[in-house]
Amino acid sequence: MSWFGEKVDSFLAAVFIAVFGIAGSQGQAFAVQYIQRLGGHLDEARDHLADVQTGLRYRVMGDTVRGELEAEAKGRVAVLDLAYTKVKGANVLTRPIAILRYGEPSILAGTERDFVPALPGSRDGIIYTVFGMIAGFVLYEILRLPVMAILRAPPRRKFRKRG
């Protein structure tokens, strides 16, 4: 590879590593914002359940209707509590998996919509940054292999002179 080709290769590798490092660094910020939003939804669901169980407005309803509303409210609290417990209790390496597995789609969409990027200052944020950089390096090397195979000149055959 020529000097120029090596410089382009180094530059592209650095770009991939930087982009994936920055993207990875935002994983912790996203998780924190998602947990805060999820906790707010859980508190609201618990308040609604308590209101259905003890509120004056729900006492005047028929037992069947109130029972259905209470069952719905209990189900919502259970779903949100499970998601909150699993995501909040996950360690730095398993938290993204816990968010994907137990995350509430509407809350995830809201978190993504309102996401505010943050500089990673915590240990977890730095770990996500390093993993993002490693992922960027690995992806770059994988994408680079076929390009390098195409750009390499085919080996020349050497023929011996017969004498």
N, C-alpha and C positions, 0 to 999 in steps of 0.2 A: 504494500500500500504506500502511496506517495506521502510526502510530508503534509501536503494540504489535506489529503484524505484522512490522515491520522488526526489532524486538528479538528476537522469536521466531526469525526467519530467521537472525539473527546468532548466536544461541545454538545453534541446531541445526547451523549450519555449524561452529562451534567444537567442538561435541561430536564431529561426524564427523571433523574434522581431528585432534583429540586421540586418539580411539579408534584410528584408522588409524595415527597416528604411533606410539602405544604398541605396536600390533601389529607395525608395521614394525621397530621397535627390537629386537624379540625375534628377528628373522631371523638376526642375527649370533650371538646366544647359542645359538640352535637349531643353526646350522651348526657352531659350535665343539663343542658337545656331540655332534653326530652324527659329526664327524670323529674325536673321541676314542673314541667307541664303535666306529666302523668300524675304526680303527687297532688296537684291542684284539682285535676279531674276526680281523683280518688276521694279527696276531701269533700268535693261537691256531691259525689254520689253517696257518700256516707250521710251527709246532711239531708239529702233527699230521702234516703231510706228512713232516717229518724223522723222526718216530717210525715212520711206516709204512715209510720207506726204510731205516732203520737199527736200529729197535727189535727187541729179542730176541723179543717177543711176535709180531711180524709175520714174523720169519724162519722160525718153525716152521710157518707156514701154507703151503699149497700156492702155487705160483707164479701160478696163474690167479687165485686169490682175492686174493693180495697185489697182483697187477697191477691188478685191478679197484679195490681200495681206494686204491692209489696214483694211479690215473687220476682217481678221484673227488676225492681230496685236492688233486691238481694243478689240477683244474678249479675247485675252490672258491678256492684261492689266486689263480688267474688272475682270477676274477670280482671278488673283493674287492680285489685289487691295482689292477685297472682303475678300480673305483669310487673307491678312495682317491686314486689319482693324478689322476683327472679332477676330483674335488671339491676336493682340497687345492690343486691347481694353478690352479683357476679364480680369476678376479679378483672383486672385490666385486660387480660388476654381473652376472656370469655364474654365480656360485656357486649361487643358487637354481635356475637352469635345470639346472646340472650335477647338483644333488641330485635334482631331479625325473627327470632322464634316466638317471642311472647309480646312483641310490640303491638300496640293497637293502631291499626292502619290510619284511622282518622287523626289520632294524636300525632303519629309520625308525620303525616302530611302537613299538619299545622306547624309542627316543629321545623320541618324542612322549609316551609313557606316563610316563617318568621326567624329563621336561623341567623344569628349574628356571629360572624367569624371572630375568633379570639386567638391571641398569641398563647402558645403552650408554655406555661410557666410551672406546671405541676409535674411530678414524676410520671404520672400516667400520660400526660400530654407529650412529654419527651419520648416515652416508649412508643406511642403511636407515630410520632414523627420518624423515629428510627425504623420502625417497621414499614412505614410508607416509603422511605428512602430505599430500603432493601427491595421492596416490591418493584419500585421504579427501576432499579438496577437490573433485577432479574428479567423484568418485562423487556427492557431495552436489549439485553443480550439475546433474548429469545427472538425478538423482531430483527435483530441485526444478523443473525445466522444466515437466513436465506438471501438477504441482500448481499452479504459478503460472498456467498457462494456464487452468485450471479456475476458480481464484479470481478472476481478473481479471473485472471487470464488462465486459459486451459494450459496444462503442462505441455511443453514442447518436447517432442521426441528427438532424441539425439541419435543420429545414425553414424555408424562407424564407416569410415572409408575402407573400401577393400583395396588391398594393394598388391 
